[in-house]
């Protein structure tokens, strides 16, 4: 059974403000659909530097052929994938989250 993929308002705002290409938007949508079927597809996000540590356990997945990555948590009880942050994958990770 597929999980529901929910995007937080901040993640949606980021996409609206920074994604101008239909091709890139389609890639993000494709990966959202993949996360619905495979919520553990991304890797655990556990950076070594304290400034980039997330406030909750999460995973991230880079969107190929785009400069973006999705950060999300999996709620097994609710069968949801909560995408709470979108970032430029090549950005400075010390200011992330």
Secondary structure, DSSP 8 states (H G I E B T S, - for coil): ---EEEE-HHHHHHHHHH---HHHHHHHHHHHHHHHH-TT-SEE---SSGGG--SS--EEEE-TTSSEEEEEEEETTTTEEEEEEEEETTS-GGG--
